[in-house]
Amino acid sequence: MKTVAVVSYGAGNVASVVFALERLGARARITADPSEVASAERLILPGVGAAGYAMARLRDLDLIETLRRFPRPLLCVCLGQQLMFETSAEGEGDLLGLIPGRVERLAPGGDLPVPHMGWSRLQLGRDDPLLEGVRNSDWAYFVHGYVCPDGPATLARAEYGGVIPAMVRRDNRWGCQFHPERSAATGARILANFLDLPA
Protein backbone atom coordinates (compact mmCIF):
# COMPACT_ATOMS: atom_id res chain seq x y z
CA MET A 1 0.00 0.00 0.00
CA LYS A 2 1.33 3.44 -0.95
CA THR A 3 1.74 5.83 1.97
CA VAL A 4 1.69 9.61 1.96
CA ALA A 5 1.96 12.21 4.72
CA VAL A 6 -0.36 15.22 4.59
CA VAL A 7 0.92 18.31 6.41
CA SER A 8 -1.64 19.67 8.87
CA TYR A 9 -0.71 23.22 9.86
CA GLY A 10 -4.04 25.00 10.23
CA ALA A 11 -4.17 26.34 6.67
CA GLY A 12 -5.40 23.45 4.56
CA ASN A 13 -8.42 21.33 3.73
CA VAL A 14 -6.68 18.23 5.07
CA ALA A 15 -9.74 15.99 5.43
CA SER A 16 -10.80 16.18 1.76
CA VAL A 17 -7.23 15.45 0.63
CA VAL A 18 -7.05 12.41 2.92
CA PHE A 19 -10.43 11.12 1.69
CA ALA A 20 -9.30 11.43 -1.94
CA LEU A 21 -6.10 9.50 -1.19
CA GLU A 22 -7.97 6.78 0.67
CA ARG A 23 -10.37 6.37 -2.26
CA LEU A 24 -7.27 5.53 -4.32
CA GLY A 25 -6.23 2.85 -1.84
CA ALA A 26 -3.42 4.84 -0.22
CA ARG A 27 -2.67 5.14 3.47
CA ALA A 28 -2.58 8.82 4.42
CA ARG A 29 -1.01 10.09 7.64
CA ILE A 30 -1.89 13.56 8.90
CA THR A 31 1.05 15.16 10.66
CA ALA A 32 2.69 18.41 11.72
CA ASP A 33 5.71 16.71 13.29
CA PRO A 34 8.96 17.74 11.56
CA SER A 35 10.56 14.31 11.98
CA GLU A 36 7.52 12.53 10.49
CA VAL A 37 7.40 15.04 7.64
CA ALA A 38 11.12 14.58 6.94
CA SER A 39 10.87 10.79 6.83
CA ALA A 40 7.68 10.53 4.72
CA GLU A 41 7.74 8.48 1.51
CA ARG A 42 5.67 11.15 -0.22
CA LEU A 43 4.36 14.45 1.10
CA ILE A 44 1.38 16.69 0.32
CA LEU A 45 1.25 20.32 1.47
CA PRO A 46 -2.34 21.53 1.11
CA GLY A 47 -3.33 25.13 1.67
CA VAL A 48 -6.24 27.53 1.85
CA GLY A 49 -6.32 31.11 3.10
CA ALA A 50 -3.56 33.72 3.27
CA ALA A 51 0.10 33.16 2.46
CA GLY A 52 1.39 35.18 5.43
CA TYR A 53 -0.66 33.19 7.92
CA ALA A 54 0.35 29.90 6.32
CA MET A 55 4.07 30.74 6.50
CA ALA A 56 3.71 31.87 10.11
CA ARG A 57 2.10 28.53 11.00
CA LEU A 58 4.84 26.59 9.20
CA ARG A 59 7.44 28.66 11.06
CA ASP A 60 5.75 28.06 14.42
CA LEU A 61 5.78 24.31 13.74
CA ASP A 62 9.44 24.37 12.66
CA LEU A 63 8.52 22.98 9.24
CA ILE A 64 10.00 25.51 6.81
CA GLU A 65 13.49 24.07 6.51
CA THR A 66 12.08 20.53 6.64
CA LEU A 67 9.94 21.32 3.57
CA ARG A 68 12.79 23.06 1.78
CA ARG A 69 15.07 20.05 2.24
CA PHE A 70 12.49 17.33 1.57
CA PRO A 71 14.16 14.99 -1.00
CA ARG A 72 11.25 12.78 -2.12
CA PRO A 73 8.02 13.55 -4.03
CA LEU A 74 6.30 16.68 -2.69
CA LEU A 75 2.93 17.90 -3.99
CA CYS A 76 1.76 21.40 -2.99
CA VAL A 77 -1.94 22.16 -3.50
CA CYS A 78 -3.72 25.51 -4.08
CA LEU A 79 -2.13 27.97 -1.61
CA GLY A 80 0.54 25.29 -1.24
CA GLN A 81 1.59 25.90 -4.87
CA GLN A 82 1.87 29.63 -4.18
CA LEU A 83 4.06 28.94 -1.14
CA MET A 84 6.56 27.23 -3.46
CA PHE A 85 7.61 30.63 -4.84
CA GLU A 86 9.85 33.29 -3.27
CA THR A 87 7.48 36.11 -2.31
CA SER A 88 3.83 37.12 -2.58
CA ALA A 89 1.87 40.33 -2.98
CA GLU A 90 -0.32 38.87 -0.23
CA GLY A 91 1.62 40.08 2.80
CA GLU A 92 5.24 40.57 3.71
CA GLY A 93 7.96 37.99 4.21
CA ASP A 94 9.49 35.17 2.26
CA LEU A 95 7.72 32.04 1.06
CA LEU A 96 9.44 28.66 0.72
CA GLY A 97 11.54 29.78 -2.24
CA LEU A 98 11.50 26.45 -4.06
CA ILE A 99 10.82 28.17 -7.42
CA PRO A 100 11.95 31.68 -8.40
CA GLY A 101 9.27 34.35 -8.73
CA ARG A 102 6.61 36.44 -7.01
CA VAL A 103 2.92 35.55 -6.59
CA GLU A 104 0.62 38.41 -7.59
CA ARG A 105 -3.01 39.28 -6.95
CA LEU A 106 -5.30 37.85 -9.60
CA ALA A 107 -6.59 40.66 -11.85
CA PRO A 108 -8.55 39.05 -14.70
CA GLY A 109 -10.29 42.25 -15.80
CA GLY A 110 -13.73 42.60 -17.30
CA ASP A 111 -16.61 41.17 -15.30
CA LEU A 112 -14.71 38.13 -14.03
CA PRO A 113 -14.93 37.91 -10.24
CA VAL A 114 -12.04 37.36 -7.84
CA PRO A 115 -11.46 34.81 -6.46
CA HIS A 116 -11.48 32.51 -9.46
CA MET A 117 -13.85 29.84 -8.19
CA GLY A 118 -15.04 27.02 -10.39
CA TRP A 119 -14.08 24.68 -13.22
CA SER A 120 -11.52 25.60 -15.86
CA ARG A 121 -9.88 23.57 -18.62
CA LEU A 122 -6.24 22.57 -18.37
CA GLN A 123 -3.90 23.41 -21.24
CA LEU A 124 -1.03 20.95 -21.03
CA GLY A 125 2.54 22.05 -21.65
CA ARG A 126 5.46 19.65 -21.38
CA ASP A 127 5.16 15.97 -20.56
CA ASP A 128 5.42 14.96 -16.92
CA PRO A 129 4.71 11.79 -14.91
CA LEU A 130 1.99 13.63 -12.96
CA LEU A 131 0.13 14.33 -16.21
CA GLU A 132 0.15 10.74 -17.47
CA GLY A 133 -3.38 9.96 -18.64
CA VAL A 134 -4.55 13.59 -18.34
CA ARG A 135 -5.82 15.04 -21.60
CA ASN A 136 -5.58 18.55 -22.96
CA SER A 137 -8.77 20.47 -22.06
CA ASP A 138 -9.64 18.22 -19.08
CA TRP A 139 -11.39 20.15 -16.32
CA ALA A 140 -10.04 21.04 -12.87
CA TYR A 141 -11.61 22.89 -9.94
CA PHE A 142 -10.02 26.18 -8.84
CA VAL A 143 -10.48 28.48 -5.83
CA HIS A 144 -7.85 31.23 -5.64
CA GLY A 145 -7.39 35.00 -5.59
CA TYR A 146 -3.65 35.09 -6.32
CA VAL A 147 -1.70 33.76 -9.28
CA CYS A 148 1.79 32.30 -9.61
CA PRO A 149 4.25 33.57 -12.23
CA ASP A 150 4.26 31.77 -15.56
CA GLY A 151 7.72 30.49 -16.41
CA PRO A 152 9.97 27.49 -17.03
CA ALA A 153 8.44 25.58 -14.09
CA THR A 154 4.91 25.65 -15.58
CA LEU A 155 3.55 22.23 -16.60
CA ALA A 156 -0.06 23.19 -17.38
CA ARG A 157 -2.05 26.38 -17.67
CA ALA A 158 -5.65 27.53 -17.44
CA GLU A 159 -7.35 30.67 -18.73
CA TYR A 160 -9.17 33.15 -16.53
CA GLY A 161 -8.90 36.57 -18.12
CA GLY A 162 -5.26 35.67 -18.69
CA VAL A 163 -2.87 32.81 -18.13
CA ILE A 164 -3.08 30.87 -14.86
CA PRO A 165 -0.14 28.52 -14.18
CA ALA A 166 -2.26 25.55 -13.11
CA MET A 167 0.59 23.10 -12.43
CA VAL A 168 4.27 23.65 -11.80
CA ARG A 169 7.30 21.49 -11.16
CA ARG A 170 10.89 21.91 -10.09
CA ASP A 171 12.94 18.79 -9.35
CA ASN A 172 11.02 16.55 -6.90
CA ARG A 173 8.42 19.25 -6.13
CA TRP A 174 5.10 19.68 -7.91
CA GLY A 175 2.30 22.19 -7.46
CA CYS A 176 -1.38 22.25 -8.39
CA GLN A 177 -3.11 25.63 -8.21
CA PHE A 178 -6.42 23.78 -8.47
CA HIS A 179 -7.74 21.24 -5.97
CA PRO A 180 -7.08 17.73 -7.32
CA GLU A 181 -9.12 16.27 -4.46
CA ARG A 182 -12.15 18.17 -5.82
CA SER A 183 -11.42 17.78 -9.53
CA ALA A 184 -13.23 14.49 -10.22
CA ALA A 185 -11.50 12.07 -12.62
CA THR A 186 -8.78 14.56 -13.60
CA GLY A 187 -7.73 15.12 -10.01
CA ALA A 188 -7.93 11.42 -9.16
CA ARG A 189 -5.61 10.65 -12.09
CA ILE A 190 -3.07 13.25 -10.92
CA LEU A 191 -3.15 11.98 -7.34
CA ALA A 192 -2.81 8.37 -8.53
CA ASN A 193 0.20 9.41 -10.62
CA PHE A 194 1.70 11.10 -7.57
CA LEU A 195 1.27 7.92 -5.55
CA ASP A 196 3.03 5.98 -8.31
CA LEU A 197 6.14 8.16 -8.24
CA PRO A 198 9.18 6.34 -6.84
CA ALA A 199 9.81 7.43 -3.27
Secondary structure, DSSP 8 states (H G I E B T S, - for coil): --EEEEE-SSSS-HHHHHHHHHHTT-EEEEE--HHHHHH-SSEEE---S-HHHHHHHHHHTT-HHHHHH--S-EEEETHHHHHTSSEESSSSS----SSSSEEEE----TT--SSEEEEEE-EE-S--GGGTT--TT-EEEEEESEE---STTEEEEEESSSEEEEEEEETTEEEESS-GGGSHHHHHHHHHHHHHS--
